[in-house]
Amino acid sequence: MRARIVLAPVVALLTAGCLASKGDIQLLQDNLTSMRAQQGQQLTTQEQARARDDSLMRVRLDSAIVAIRVLNDSLRSLSQRAATYQANSSQSIYEVGQQLITLQNRAGISQRQIQDLAAQLETQRERMVGDSVPGDTSKVSGPGPAQMFTAARDQYNNGAYPTARMAFNALLQQFPDYLGASLTTSYIAETYEKEGNAAAADSVDQLVVQKYPQSPEAPTALYKHGLWLISQGKIADARAALERVVRVYPASDAAGLATDRLSKLPTP
């Protein structure tokens, strides 16, 4: 628009032919000079604005690069720390997990309390029967299953594994429908394991899975069977057993241990 205004005298002069005076020419030159100065100032302003924008963009880019480098360094450090921690603790976590699952499924405190309470109730019942008819012991037929379990478990805790195994077997023979039969059978496997007879322990663990598949002891027994197969070099069978633990007993602690062990098996 300003260029059109400045050029208006030029157009007027051209239309007027050669009638322009020296003053008109001077006015034209002044207008042209002013126009060039304004255009130069506009260009300078635009270049300065572009320079500011470029500078600001470079600052932002540099900040982003620094932030990315810091993030990468942090991730690299965290990855190294995680790898070191995993290498140092994987074995101990595995061992602790085995101990926890054994304690929970074999001789958990709640189970011991239930068994002890049942033994006390049986003892109290026998006393009541004996006191009801003085001198008449015909109705007293010996200790009940809970008492027998407690006595056998005491032998186990004292390290008398053959005696404990004999007592557990006697309990199962005398009371085959005992509610704690799966736990009792698991203890029998434990006595063999404590004696270093891994093959016999594995046979009893398999019996737990076969006879009591819905019991709390079954997942651990199946998991230990998988470990036994690994020790025998039967990797394919071991994989199948561990996968069965995860598939059939997904909510059990043994399933977590089985998943971890599967990840360490060689790829078929």
TAWO-V222998 format. One record per pair of residues at least 24 apart in sequence whose ideal C-beta (glycine too) atoms are under 10 Angstrom apart, sorted by the first residue. I is the first residue (numbers start at 1). J is the second residue. D is the distance in Angstrom with one decimal. If there is no record, write none. Layout:
BEGIN
i-><I,I>
j-><J,J>
d-><D,D>
END
This chain:
BEGIN
i-><2,2,2,2,2,3,3,3,5,5,6,6,6,6,6,6,6,6,7,7,7,90,90,93,93,94,94,94,94,97,97,97,97,97,97,98,98,98,98,98,98,98,100,100,101,101,101,101,101,101,101,101,101,102,102,102,102,102,104,104,104,104,104,105,105,105,105,105,105,105,105,105,105,105,105,105,105,105,106,106,106,106,106,106,106,106,106,106,107,107,107,107,107,107,107,108,108,111,111,111,111,111,111,112,112,112,112,114,114,114,114,115,115,115,115,115,115,115,115,115,115,116,116,116,116,116,117,118,118,118,118,118,118,118,118,119,119,119,119,119,119,119,119,119,120,120,120,121,121,122,122,122,122,123,123,141,142,143,143,144,144,144,144,145,145,145,145,145,145,145,145,145,145,146,146,146,146,146,147,148,148,148,148,148,149,149,149,149,149,149,149,152,152,152,152,153,153,153,155,156,156,156,156,156,159,160,161,161,161,161,161,161,161,161,161,162,162,163,164,164,164,164,165,165,165,165,165,165,165,165,166,167,180,180,181,181,181,181,181,182,182,182,182,182,182,182,182,182,182,182,182,183,183,183,183,183,184,184,185,185,185,185,185,186,186,186,186,186,186,186,186,187,189,189,189,189,193,198,198,198,198,198,199,199,201,201,202,202,202,202,202,203,206,209,209,209,209,213,213,214,214,216,216,216,217,218,218,218,218,218,219,219,219,219,219,219,219,219,219,219,219,219,219,220,220,220,220,220,220,221,221,222,222,222,222,222,222,223,223,223,223,223,223,223,223,223,224,224,226,226,226,226,226,226,227,227,227,230,230,230,235,235,235,236,236,238,238,239,239,239>
j-><34,35,38,39,42,35,38,39,31,35,30,31,32,33,34,35,36,38,31,32,35,260,264,257,260,257,260,261,264,253,254,256,257,260,261,220,223,224,227,253,254,257,253,257,219,220,223,224,252,253,254,256,257,186,190,193,220,224,216,220,252,253,254,182,183,186,208,215,216,217,218,219,220,221,223,252,253,254,156,183,186,187,189,190,216,217,220,221,153,156,157,183,186,187,190,183,216,149,153,180,183,216,217,149,150,153,183,146,179,180,183,145,146,147,149,150,153,179,180,183,184,146,147,149,150,153,146,144,145,146,147,149,150,179,180,143,144,145,146,147,148,149,150,151,146,147,150,146,147,146,147,148,150,147,150,174,174,171,174,171,174,175,178,171,172,174,175,177,178,179,180,181,184,171,175,178,179,180,171,172,174,175,178,184,175,178,180,181,183,184,187,184,187,188,191,183,184,187,191,187,188,190,191,194,194,191,187,188,190,191,192,193,194,195,197,191,195,191,188,190,191,194,189,190,191,192,194,195,200,204,191,191,215,217,208,211,212,215,217,207,208,209,211,212,213,214,215,216,217,218,221,208,212,215,216,217,208,217,211,212,215,217,221,212,215,216,217,218,220,221,224,217,217,220,221,224,224,224,227,228,231,232,228,232,225,228,227,228,229,231,232,228,241,241,244,245,248,248,249,248,249,249,252,254,254,245,248,249,252,254,244,245,246,248,249,250,251,252,253,254,255,257,258,245,249,252,253,254,257,245,254,248,249,252,254,255,258,249,252,253,254,255,256,257,258,261,254,257,254,257,258,261,262,265,257,258,261,261,264,265,265,266,268,265,268,262,265,265,266,268>
d-><9.2,7.0,6.7,9.1,9.9,6.4,9.3,8.4,8.4,9.1,9.7,4.5,6.9,9.9,7.1,4.6,9.7,9.0,8.3,8.9,8.4,8.4,8.8,9.8,8.2,7.5,6.7,7.9,8.9,7.4,9.2,7.2,5.1,7.6,9.8,9.1,8.8,8.8,8.7,9.9,9.6,6.8,6.9,9.2,8.3,5.4,7.5,9.3,8.3,4.8,5.7,8.8,6.3,9.3,8.0,9.6,7.0,8.9,8.2,8.3,9.6,6.5,9.7,9.5,8.2,7.1,10.0,8.9,5.5,5.2,8.9,7.4,4.5,8.4,9.7,8.4,7.8,7.7,9.8,7.2,5.5,6.8,9.0,6.2,9.6,7.2,7.5,9.9,7.3,8.5,8.4,8.2,9.1,7.8,8.6,9.2,8.4,10.0,10.0,7.8,6.4,8.4,10.0,9.7,8.6,7.6,9.9,8.5,9.3,8.3,9.9,9.3,5.6,9.3,5.3,5.8,7.4,9.9,6.5,8.2,9.8,7.9,9.8,9.4,6.1,9.4,8.0,7.6,7.8,3.3,8.2,8.1,8.5,8.8,8.4,8.1,7.4,8.9,4.1,4.4,8.5,7.3,4.5,8.5,8.3,8.8,9.2,7.4,9.7,5.4,5.3,9.3,9.6,6.6,10.0,10.0,8.6,9.6,9.6,9.9,9.7,8.0,9.4,5.9,9.2,7.4,4.1,9.1,4.5,8.2,7.2,9.0,8.7,9.5,9.5,8.6,9.2,7.7,9.5,9.6,7.3,7.6,8.8,9.1,9.2,7.8,5.9,9.8,8.0,6.3,8.6,7.6,7.2,9.3,9.5,9.4,9.1,6.9,9.2,6.1,9.6,7.1,6.5,8.2,7.8,9.2,9.8,9.8,8.3,4.1,8.0,9.2,5.2,5.5,9.7,7.4,7.9,9.2,8.5,8.8,5.5,9.2,9.6,9.1,4.3,7.5,9.7,8.9,9.8,9.6,9.3,10.0,9.6,9.9,9.5,7.8,6.9,8.4,9.8,9.8,6.0,9.8,7.5,3.7,9.4,8.8,3.6,7.4,4.7,7.2,8.7,9.2,9.0,7.7,7.9,6.0,9.9,9.5,7.2,7.1,8.9,7.5,8.6,8.9,8.5,9.3,4.4,9.2,7.6,6.5,9.6,9.4,9.1,9.8,7.1,7.9,8.4,9.5,9.4,6.4,7.2,9.5,8.0,9.2,9.7,7.9,8.9,4.2,8.4,9.2,9.1,9.5,9.7,9.3,9.1,9.8,9.5,7.9,9.4,9.9,9.8,9.6,8.1,10.0,9.8,9.2,8.3,7.0,8.6,8.8,9.7,5.8,9.6,7.8,3.9,9.5,9.0,3.8,7.6,3.8,6.7,9.2,8.3,8.8,9.1,7.7,7.9,4.9,8.7,9.6,8.6,7.8,7.5,9.4,7.1,9.9,8.3,8.7,8.5,9.2,4.2,8.3,9.9,5.9,5.3,7.9,8.6,9.8,9.4,9.5,6.7,7.0,8.8,9.6,9.2,9.5,7.3,7.7,9.4,7.6,6.1,6.5,7.6,9.6,6.8,9.0,7.0,5.8,9.6,7.3>
END
